Amino acid sequence: MGFTHFALAVRDLEKFYQELLQKGVNFHSPPQKATAGLHKDGEGVYLRTQEGVVVELIDSPLTRKQMEIEK
């Protein structure tokens, strides 16, 4: 089986990341910059739930634009 995950768009990823860190959430790494692709100039971070589900949190120009359209 390959790498499977789901992604959630968030605003202000760094703030959300710090809040989750303080609550004991374990991440694979600190947020990483996207330098290419659809999310270029954004940031993303991955975590794994207790059940083993991989979750990506992402904040990028594309996700911000999509969140504005859906308001």
PDB file of N, CA, C and O in Angstrom:
ATOM      1  N   MET A   1       0.847  -1.170   0.000  1.00  0.00           N
ATOM      2  CA  MET A   1       0.000   0.000   0.000  1.00  0.00           C
ATOM      3  C   MET A   1       0.892   1.232   0.000  1.00  0.00           C
ATOM      4  O   MET A   1       1.931   1.248   0.660  1.00  0.00           O
ATOM      5  N   GLY A   2       0.494   2.263  -0.735  1.00  0.00           N
ATOM      6  CA  GLY A   2       1.252   3.495  -0.819  1.00  0.00           C
ATOM      7  C   GLY A   2       0.930   4.445   0.312  1.00  0.00           C
ATOM      8  O   GLY A   2       0.242   4.100   1.273  1.00  0.00           O
ATOM      9  N   PHE A   3       1.438   5.627   0.172  1.00  0.00           N
ATOM     10  CA  PHE A   3       1.227   6.679   1.168  1.00  0.00           C
ATOM     11  C   PHE A   3      -0.190   7.215   1.016  1.00  0.00           C
ATOM     12  O   PHE A   3      -0.532   7.761  -0.033  1.00  0.00           O
ATOM     13  N   THR A   4      -1.010   7.067   2.035  1.00  0.00           N
ATOM     14  CA  THR A   4      -2.387   7.543   2.009  1.00  0.00           C
ATOM     15  C   THR A   4      -2.590   8.526   3.150  1.00  0.00           C
ATOM     16  O   THR A   4      -2.148   8.290   4.275  1.00  0.00           O
ATOM     17  N   HIS A   5      -3.262   9.627   2.849  1.00  0.00           N
ATOM     18  CA  HIS A   5      -3.523  10.629   3.879  1.00  0.00           C
ATOM     19  C   HIS A   5      -4.709  11.481   3.466  1.00  0.00           C
ATOM     20  O   HIS A   5      -5.199  11.364   2.342  1.00  0.00           O
ATOM     21  N   PHE A   6      -5.164  12.319   4.348  1.00  0.00           N
ATOM     22  CA  PHE A   6      -6.119  13.341   3.957  1.00  0.00           C
ATOM     23  C   PHE A   6      -5.590  14.676   4.440  1.00  0.00           C
ATOM     24  O   PHE A   6      -4.808  14.745   5.388  1.00  0.00           O
ATOM     25  N   ALA A   7      -6.030  15.743   3.772  1.00  0.00           N
ATOM     26  CA  ALA A   7      -5.515  17.077   4.064  1.00  0.00           C
ATOM     27  C   ALA A   7      -6.633  17.998   4.518  1.00  0.00           C
ATOM     28  O   ALA A   7      -7.771  17.906   4.056  1.00  0.00           O
ATOM     29  N   LEU A   8      -6.282  18.882   5.427  1.00  0.00           N
ATOM     30  CA  LEU A   8      -7.195  19.909   5.913  1.00  0.00           C
ATOM     31  C   LEU A   8      -6.554  21.267   5.678  1.00  0.00           C
ATOM     32  O   LEU A   8      -5.402  21.495   6.049  1.00  0.00           O
ATOM     33  N   ALA A   9      -7.303  22.160   5.065  1.00  0.00           N
ATOM     34  CA  ALA A   9      -6.817  23.526   4.869  1.00  0.00           C
ATOM     35  C   ALA A   9      -7.023  24.297   6.161  1.00  0.00           C
ATOM     36  O   ALA A   9      -8.088  24.225   6.773  1.00  0.00           O
ATOM     37  N   VAL A  10      -6.006  25.031   6.573  1.00  0.00           N
ATOM     38  CA  VAL A  10      -6.089  25.841   7.786  1.00  0.00           C
ATOM     39  C   VAL A  10      -5.579  27.243   7.486  1.00  0.00           C
ATOM     40  O   VAL A  10      -4.786  27.456   6.568  1.00  0.00           O
ATOM     41  N   ARG A  11      -6.048  28.177   8.270  1.00  0.00           N
ATOM     42  CA  ARG A  11      -5.508  29.539   8.198  1.00  0.00           C
ATOM     43  C   ARG A  11      -4.477  29.678   9.309  1.00  0.00           C
ATOM     44  O   ARG A  11      -4.659  29.149  10.405  1.00  0.00           O
ATOM     45  N   ASP A  12      -3.405  30.387   9.023  1.00  0.00           N
ATOM     46  CA  ASP A  12      -2.345  30.630  10.004  1.00  0.00           C
ATOM     47  C   ASP A  12      -1.797  29.316  10.551  1.00  0.00           C
ATOM     48  O   ASP A  12      -1.928  29.015  11.737  1.00  0.00           O
ATOM     49  N   LEU A  13      -1.188  28.553   9.671  1.00  0.00           N
ATOM     50  CA  LEU A  13      -0.670  27.232  10.021  1.00  0.00           C
ATOM     51  C   LEU A  13       0.280  27.281  11.211  1.00  0.00           C
ATOM     52  O   LEU A  13       0.208  26.422  12.090  1.00  0.00           O
ATOM     53  N   GLU A  14       1.159  28.258  11.253  1.00  0.00           N
ATOM     54  CA  GLU A  14       2.147  28.306  12.337  1.00  0.00           C
ATOM     55  C   GLU A  14       1.457  28.415  13.701  1.00  0.00           C
ATOM     56  O   GLU A  14       1.842  27.727  14.647  1.00  0.00           O
ATOM     57  N   LYS A  15       0.456  29.264  13.804  1.00  0.00           N
ATOM     58  CA  LYS A  15      -0.281  29.417  15.065  1.00  0.00           C
ATOM     59  C   LYS A  15      -0.990  28.109  15.442  1.00  0.00           C
ATOM     60  O   LYS A  15      -0.922  27.671  16.591  1.00  0.00           O
ATOM     61  N   PHE A  16      -1.662  27.497  14.482  1.00  0.00           N
ATOM     62  CA  PHE A  16      -2.378  26.239  14.727  1.00  0.00           C
ATOM     63  C   PHE A  16      -1.396  25.137  15.128  1.00  0.00           C
ATOM     64  O   PHE A  16      -1.669  24.357  16.040  1.00  0.00           O
ATOM     65  N   TYR A  17      -0.262  25.078  14.446  1.00  0.00           N
ATOM     66  CA  TYR A  17       0.793  24.109  14.740  1.00  0.00           C
ATOM     67  C   TYR A  17       1.282  24.277  16.182  1.00  0.00           C
ATOM     68  O   TYR A  17       1.411  23.291  16.908  1.00  0.00           O
ATOM     69  N   GLN A  18       1.554  25.516  16.598  1.00  0.00           N
ATOM     70  CA  GLN A  18       2.038  25.764  17.965  1.00  0.00           C
ATOM     71  C   GLN A  18       0.987  25.366  19.009  1.00  0.00           C
ATOM     72  O   GLN A  18       1.324  24.794  20.046  1.00  0.00           O
ATOM     73  N   GLU A  19      -0.279  25.667  18.732  1.00  0.00           N
ATOM     74  CA  GLU A  19      -1.349  25.286  19.657  1.00  0.00           C
ATOM     75  C   GLU A  19      -1.430  23.765  19.811  1.00  0.00           C
ATOM     76  O   GLU A  19      -1.590  23.256  20.920  1.00  0.00           O
ATOM     77  N   LEU A  20      -1.320  23.050  18.699  1.00  0.00           N
ATOM     78  CA  LEU A  20      -1.382  21.584  18.761  1.00  0.00           C
ATOM     79  C   LEU A  20      -0.150  20.996  19.444  1.00  0.00           C
ATOM     80  O   LEU A  20      -0.254  20.007  20.169  1.00  0.00           O
ATOM     81  N   LEU A  21       1.015  21.600  19.216  1.00  0.00           N
ATOM     82  CA  LEU A  21       2.232  21.140  19.900  1.00  0.00           C
ATOM     83  C   LEU A  21       2.053  21.233  21.415  1.00  0.00           C
ATOM     84  O   LEU A  21       2.422  20.313  22.144  1.00  0.00           O
ATOM     85  N   GLN A  22       1.489  22.342  21.883  1.00  0.00           N
ATOM     86  CA  GLN A  22       1.283  22.540  23.312  1.00  0.00           C
ATOM     87  C   GLN A  22       0.294  21.528  23.891  1.00  0.00           C
ATOM     88  O   GLN A  22       0.309  21.252  25.091  1.00  0.00           O
ATOM     89  N   LYS A  23      -0.560  20.981  23.033  1.00  0.00           N
ATOM     90  CA  LYS A  23      -1.531  19.971  23.480  1.00  0.00           C
ATOM     91  C   LYS A  23      -0.974  18.558  23.357  1.00  0.00           C
ATOM     92  O   LYS A  23      -1.679  17.587  23.635  1.00  0.00           O
ATOM     93  N   GLY A  24       0.298  18.434  22.939  1.00  0.00           N
ATOM     94  CA  GLY A  24       0.944  17.135  22.883  1.00  0.00           C
ATOM     95  C   GLY A  24       0.853  16.396  21.564  1.00  0.00           C
ATOM     96  O   GLY A  24       1.190  15.214  21.501  1.00  0.00           O
ATOM     97  N   VAL A  25       0.405  17.061  20.505  1.00  0.00           N
ATOM     98  CA  VAL A  25       0.330  16.417  19.195  1.00  0.00           C
ATOM     99  C   VAL A  25       1.750  16.239  18.658  1.00  0.00           C
ATOM    100  O   VAL A  25       2.568  17.156  18.730  1.00  0.00           O
ATOM    101  N   ASN A  26       2.033  15.064  18.125  1.00  0.00           N
ATOM    102  CA  ASN A  26       3.350  14.760  17.558  1.00  0.00           C
ATOM    103  C   ASN A  26       3.298  14.896  16.042  1.00  0.00           C
ATOM    104  O   ASN A  26       2.459  14.286  15.379  1.00  0.00           O
ATOM    105  N   PHE A  27       4.201  15.699  15.506  1.00  0.00           N
ATOM    106  CA  PHE A  27       4.289  15.924  14.070  1.00  0.00           C
ATOM    107  C   PHE A  27       5.511  15.214  13.511  1.00  0.00           C
ATOM    108  O   PHE A  27       6.460  14.923  14.238  1.00  0.00           O
ATOM    109  N   HIS A  28       5.480  14.937  12.201  1.00  0.00           N
ATOM    110  CA  HIS A  28       6.636  14.325  11.537  1.00  0.00           C
ATOM    111  C   HIS A  28       7.806  15.286  11.485  1.00  0.00           C
ATOM    112  O   HIS A  28       8.963  14.871  11.543  1.00  0.00           O
ATOM    113  N   SER A  29       7.501  16.589  11.374  1.00  0.00           N
ATOM    114  CA  SER A  29       8.523  17.633  11.299  1.00  0.00           C
ATOM    115  C   SER A  29       7.819  18.977  11.503  1.00  0.00           C
ATOM    116  O   SER A  29       6.589  19.030  11.527  1.00  0.00           O
ATOM    117  N   PRO A  30       8.571  20.041  11.649  1.00  0.00           N
ATOM    118  CA  PRO A  30       7.937  21.373  11.666  1.00  0.00           C
ATOM    119  C   PRO A  30       7.314  21.653  10.291  1.00  0.00           C
ATOM    120  O   PRO A  30       7.613  20.943   9.331  1.00  0.00           O
ATOM    121  N   PRO A  31       6.459  22.669  10.181  1.00  0.00           N
ATOM    122  CA  PRO A  31       5.895  23.016   8.873  1.00  0.00           C
ATOM    123  C   PRO A  31       6.992  23.240   7.834  1.00  0.00           C
ATOM    124  O   PRO A  31       8.043  23.811   8.122  1.00  0.00           O
ATOM    125  N   GLN A  32       6.714  22.774   6.623  1.00  0.00           N
ATOM    126  CA  GLN A  32       7.672  22.878   5.522  1.00  0.00           C
ATOM    127  C   GLN A  32       7.088  23.761   4.430  1.00  0.00           C
ATOM    128  O   GLN A  32       5.890  23.708   4.154  1.00  0.00           O
ATOM    129  N   LYS A  33       7.937  24.571   3.812  1.00  0.00           N
ATOM    130  CA  LYS A  33       7.522  25.442   2.713  1.00  0.00           C
ATOM    131  C   LYS A  33       7.327  24.626   1.443  1.00  0.00           C
ATOM    132  O   LYS A  33       8.107  23.719   1.153  1.00  0.00           O
ATOM    133  N   ALA A  34       6.285  24.950   0.691  1.00  0.00           N
ATOM    134  CA  ALA A  34       6.071  24.362  -0.632  1.00  0.00           C
ATOM    135  C   ALA A  34       6.743  25.281  -1.650  1.00  0.00           C
ATOM    136  O   ALA A  34       6.433  26.470  -1.722  1.00  0.00           O
ATOM    137  N   THR A  35       7.659  24.727  -2.430  1.00  0.00           N
ATOM    138  CA  THR A  35       8.412  25.555  -3.376  1.00  0.00           C
ATOM    139  C   THR A  35       7.992  25.327  -4.825  1.00  0.00           C
ATOM    140  O   THR A  35       8.515  25.972  -5.734  1.00  0.00           O
ATOM    141  N   ALA A  36       7.047  24.411  -5.043  1.00  0.00           N
ATOM    142  CA  ALA A  36       6.583  24.121  -6.401  1.00  0.00           C
ATOM    143  C   ALA A  36       5.170  23.557  -6.324  1.00  0.00           C
ATOM    144  O   ALA A  36       4.670  23.223  -5.249  1.00  0.00           O
ATOM    145  N   GLY A  37       4.553  23.463  -7.468  1.00  0.00           N
ATOM    146  CA  GLY A  37       3.242  22.823  -7.542  1.00  0.00           C
ATOM    147  C   GLY A  37       2.094  23.739  -7.163  1.00  0.00           C
ATOM    148  O   GLY A  37       2.262  24.952  -7.040  1.00  0.00           O
ATOM    149  N   LEU A  38       0.913  23.133  -6.979  1.00  0.00           N
ATOM    150  CA  LEU A  38      -0.309  23.881  -6.705  1.00  0.00           C
ATOM    151  C   LEU A  38      -0.252  24.708  -5.425  1.00  0.00           C
ATOM    152  O   LEU A  38      -0.922  25.734  -5.316  1.00  0.00           O
ATOM    153  N   HIS A  39       0.546  24.264  -4.461  1.00  0.00           N
ATOM    154  CA  HIS A  39       0.596  24.943  -3.165  1.00  0.00           C
ATOM    155  C   HIS A  39       1.874  25.769  -2.973  1.00  0.00           C
ATOM    156  O   HIS A  39       2.260  26.080  -1.846  1.00  0.00           O
ATOM    157  N   LYS A  40       2.524  26.120  -4.098  1.00  0.00           N
ATOM    158  CA  LYS A  40       3.755  26.920  -4.037  1.00  0.00           C
ATOM    159  C   LYS A  40       3.529  28.162  -3.175  1.00  0.00           C
ATOM    160  O   LYS A  40       2.484  28.807  -3.254  1.00  0.00           O
ATOM    161  N   ASP A  41       4.518  28.481  -2.358  1.00  0.00           N
ATOM    162  CA  ASP A  41       4.509  29.613  -1.430  1.00  0.00           C
ATOM    163  C   ASP A  41       3.615  29.374  -0.220  1.00  0.00           C
ATOM    164  O   ASP A  41       3.335  30.306   0.534  1.00  0.00           O
ATOM    165  N   GLY A  42       3.176  28.163  -0.031  1.00  0.00           N
ATOM    166  CA  GLY A  42       2.411  27.803   1.152  1.00  0.00           C
ATOM    167  C   GLY A  42       3.257  26.982   2.095  1.00  0.00           C
ATOM    168  O   GLY A  42       4.467  26.848   1.913  1.00  0.00           O
ATOM    169  N   GLU A  43       2.605  26.429   3.112  1.00  0.00           N
ATOM    170  CA  GLU A  43       3.284  25.575   4.090  1.00  0.00           C
ATOM    171  C   GLU A  43       2.387  24.392   4.406  1.00  0.00           C
ATOM    172  O   GLU A  43       1.161  24.485   4.343  1.00  0.00           O
ATOM    173  N   GLY A  44       3.017  23.287   4.745  1.00  0.00           N
ATOM    174  CA  GLY A  44       2.274  22.107   5.153  1.00  0.00           C
ATOM    175  C   GLY A  44       3.021  21.354   6.230  1.00  0.00           C
ATOM    176  O   GLY A  44       4.234  21.496   6.387  1.00  0.00           O
ATOM    177  N   VAL A  45       2.275  20.549   6.969  1.00  0.00           N
ATOM    178  CA  VAL A  45       2.851  19.735   8.025  1.00  0.00           C
ATOM    179  C   VAL A  45       2.027  18.453   8.143  1.00  0.00           C
ATOM    180  O   VAL A  45       0.822  18.460   7.892  1.00  0.00           O
ATOM    181  N   TYR A  46       2.677  17.361   8.522  1.00  0.00           N
ATOM    182  CA  TYR A  46       2.011  16.068   8.652  1.00  0.00           C
ATOM    183  C   TYR A  46       2.053  15.575  10.091  1.00  0.00           C
ATOM    184  O   TYR A  46       3.013  15.801  10.828  1.00  0.00           O
ATOM    185  N   LEU A  47       0.974  14.892  10.461  1.00  0.00           N
ATOM    186  CA  LEU A  47       0.930  14.210  11.750  1.00  0.00           C
ATOM    187  C   LEU A  47       0.250  12.864  11.547  1.00  0.00           C
ATOM    188  O   LEU A  47      -0.399  12.637  10.526  1.00  0.00           O
ATOM    189  N   ARG A  48       0.399  11.985  12.510  1.00  0.00           N
ATOM    190  CA  ARG A  48      -0.253  10.681  12.462  1.00  0.00           C
ATOM    191  C   ARG A  48      -1.123  10.558  13.706  1.00  0.00           C
ATOM    192  O   ARG A  48      -0.660  10.783  14.824  1.00  0.00           O
ATOM    193  N   THR A  49      -2.398  10.198  13.501  1.00  0.00           N
ATOM    194  CA  THR A  49      -3.307  10.033  14.633  1.00  0.00           C
ATOM    195  C   THR A  49      -2.962   8.762  15.398  1.00  0.00           C
ATOM    196  O   THR A  49      -2.166   7.948  14.930  1.00  0.00           O
ATOM    197  N   GLN A  50      -3.553   8.595  16.561  1.00  0.00           N
ATOM    198  CA  GLN A  50      -3.329   7.383  17.354  1.00  0.00           C
ATOM    199  C   GLN A  50      -3.755   6.138  16.602  1.00  0.00           C
ATOM    200  O   GLN A  50      -3.237   5.049  16.850  1.00  0.00           O
ATOM    201  N   GLU A  51      -4.708   6.295  15.674  1.00  0.00           N
ATOM    202  CA  GLU A  51      -5.181   5.159  14.870  1.00  0.00           C
ATOM    203  C   GLU A  51      -4.313   4.900  13.651  1.00  0.00           C
ATOM    204  O   GLU A  51      -4.559   3.955  12.900  1.00  0.00           O
ATOM    205  N   GLY A  52      -3.303   5.729  13.449  1.00  0.00           N
ATOM    206  CA  GLY A  52      -2.377   5.538  12.341  1.00  0.00           C
ATOM    207  C   GLY A  52      -2.745   6.280  11.067  1.00  0.00           C
ATOM    208  O   GLY A  52      -2.115   6.061  10.032  1.00  0.00           O
ATOM    209  N   VAL A  53      -3.742   7.149  11.113  1.00  0.00           N
ATOM    210  CA  VAL A  53      -4.137   7.918   9.945  1.00  0.00           C
ATOM    211  C   VAL A  53      -3.210   9.129   9.803  1.00  0.00           C
ATOM    212  O   VAL A  53      -2.989   9.868  10.762  1.00  0.00           O
ATOM    213  N   VAL A  54      -2.675   9.322   8.603  1.00  0.00           N
ATOM    214  CA  VAL A  54      -1.808  10.465   8.344  1.00  0.00           C
ATOM    215  C   VAL A  54      -2.676  11.652   7.930  1.00  0.00           C
ATOM    216  O   VAL A  54      -3.513  11.544   7.034  1.00  0.00           O
ATOM    217  N   VAL A  55      -2.463  12.785   8.597  1.00  0.00           N
ATOM    218  CA  VAL A  55      -3.212  14.006   8.338  1.00  0.00           C
ATOM    219  C   VAL A  55      -2.236  15.100   7.928  1.00  0.00           C
ATOM    220  O   VAL A  55      -1.212  15.309   8.579  1.00  0.00           O
ATOM    221  N   GLU A  56      -2.557  15.785   6.860  1.00  0.00           N
ATOM    222  CA  GLU A  56      -1.768  16.936   6.411  1.00  0.00           C
ATOM    223  C   GLU A  56      -2.545  18.200   6.736  1.00  0.00           C
ATOM    224  O   GLU A  56      -3.740  18.287   6.451  1.00  0.00           O
ATOM    225  N   LEU A  57      -1.887  19.166   7.322  1.00  0.00           N
ATOM    226  CA  LEU A  57      -2.452  20.491   7.526  1.00  0.00           C
ATOM    227  C   LEU A  57      -1.743  21.412   6.548  1.00  0.00           C
ATOM    228  O   LEU A  57      -0.513  21.440   6.508  1.00  0.00           O
ATOM    229  N   ILE A  58      -2.492  22.160   5.766  1.00  0.00           N
ATOM    230  CA  ILE A  58      -1.870  22.978   4.729  1.00  0.00           C
ATOM    231  C   ILE A  58      -2.476  24.377   4.695  1.00  0.00           C
ATOM    232  O   ILE A  58      -3.682  24.557   4.865  1.00  0.00           O
ATOM    233  N   ASP A  59      -1.621  25.346   4.476  1.00  0.00           N
ATOM    234  CA  ASP A  59      -2.015  26.748   4.316  1.00  0.00           C
ATOM    235  C   ASP A  59      -1.252  27.260   3.100  1.00  0.00           C
ATOM    236  O   ASP A  59      -0.027  27.376   3.135  1.00  0.00           O
ATOM    237  N   SER A  60      -1.967  27.562   2.036  1.00  0.00           N
ATOM    238  CA  SER A  60      -1.309  28.016   0.809  1.00  0.00           C
ATOM    239  C   SER A  60      -2.189  29.044   0.114  1.00  0.00           C
ATOM    240  O   SER A  60      -3.361  29.192   0.458  1.00  0.00           O
ATOM    241  N   PRO A  61      -1.630  29.757  -0.863  1.00  0.00           N
ATOM    242  CA  PRO A  61      -2.464  30.695  -1.615  1.00  0.00           C
ATOM    243  C   PRO A  61      -3.697  30.004  -2.226  1.00  0.00           C
ATOM    244  O   PRO A  61      -4.780  30.588  -2.261  1.00  0.00           O
ATOM    245  N   LEU A  62      -3.533  28.778  -2.700  1.00  0.00           N
ATOM    246  CA  LEU A  62      -4.654  28.055  -3.293  1.00  0.00           C
ATOM    247  C   LEU A  62      -5.732  27.742  -2.255  1.00  0.00           C
ATOM    248  O   LEU A  62      -6.915  27.965  -2.512  1.00  0.00           O
ATOM    249  N   THR A  63      -5.341  27.230  -1.088  1.00  0.00           N
ATOM    250  CA  THR A  63      -6.350  26.889  -0.082  1.00  0.00           C
ATOM    251  C   THR A  63      -7.015  28.138   0.474  1.00  0.00           C
ATOM    252  O   THR A  63      -8.213  28.122   0.761  1.00  0.00           O
ATOM    253  N   ARG A  64      -6.261  29.219   0.631  1.00  0.00           N
ATOM    254  CA  ARG A  64      -6.869  30.472   1.110  1.00  0.00           C
ATOM    255  C   ARG A  64      -7.895  30.988   0.111  1.00  0.00           C
ATOM    256  O   ARG A  64      -8.966  31.459   0.494  1.00  0.00           O
ATOM    257  N   LYS A  65      -7.560  30.896  -1.173  1.00  0.00           N
ATOM    258  CA  LYS A  65      -8.486  31.325  -2.218  1.00  0.00           C
ATOM    259  C   LYS A  65      -9.748  30.459  -2.192  1.00  0.00           C
ATOM    260  O   LYS A  65     -10.856  30.985  -2.298  1.00  0.00           O
ATOM    261  N   GLN A  66      -9.595  29.154  -2.054  1.00  0.00           N
ATOM    262  CA  GLN A  66     -10.745  28.255  -2.015  1.00  0.00           C
ATOM    263  C   GLN A  66     -11.617  28.526  -0.784  1.00  0.00           C
ATOM    264  O   GLN A  66     -12.843  28.467  -0.874  1.00  0.00           O
ATOM    265  N   MET A  67     -11.001  28.818   0.352  1.00  0.00           N
ATOM    266  CA  MET A  67     -11.782  29.111   1.559  1.00  0.00           C
ATOM    267  C   MET A  67     -12.577  30.401   1.385  1.00  0.00           C
ATOM    268  O   MET A  67     -13.695  30.501   1.890  1.00  0.00           O
ATOM    269  N   GLU A  68     -12.032  31.375   0.693  1.00  0.00           N
ATOM    270  CA  GLU A  68     -12.740  32.635   0.453  1.00  0.00           C
ATOM    271  C   GLU A  68     -13.943  32.410  -0.460  1.00  0.00           C
ATOM    272  O   GLU A  68     -15.002  32.995  -0.235  1.00  0.00           O
ATOM    273  N   ILE A  69     -13.798  31.583  -1.472  1.00  0.00           N
ATOM    274  CA  ILE A  69     -14.893  31.287  -2.404  1.00  0.00           C
ATOM    275  C   ILE A  69     -16.043  30.599  -1.667  1.00  0.00           C
ATOM    276  O   ILE A  69     -17.211  30.849  -1.965  1.00  0.00           O
ATOM    277  N   GLU A  70     -15.717  29.743  -0.717  1.00  0.00           N
ATOM    278  CA  GLU A  70     -16.735  28.954  -0.017  1.00  0.00           C
ATOM    279  C   GLU A  70     -17.446  29.714   1.103  1.00  0.00           C
ATOM    280  O   GLU A  70     -18.386  29.184   1.695  1.00  0.00           O
ATOM    281  N   LYS A  71     -17.028  30.923   1.401  1.00  0.00           N
ATOM    282  CA  LYS A  71     -17.681  31.716   2.462  1.00  0.00           C
ATOM    283  C   LYS A  71     -19.099  32.061   2.097  1.00  0.00           C
ATOM    284  O   LYS A  71     -19.792  32.721   2.871  1.00  0.00           O
TER     285      LYS A  71
END
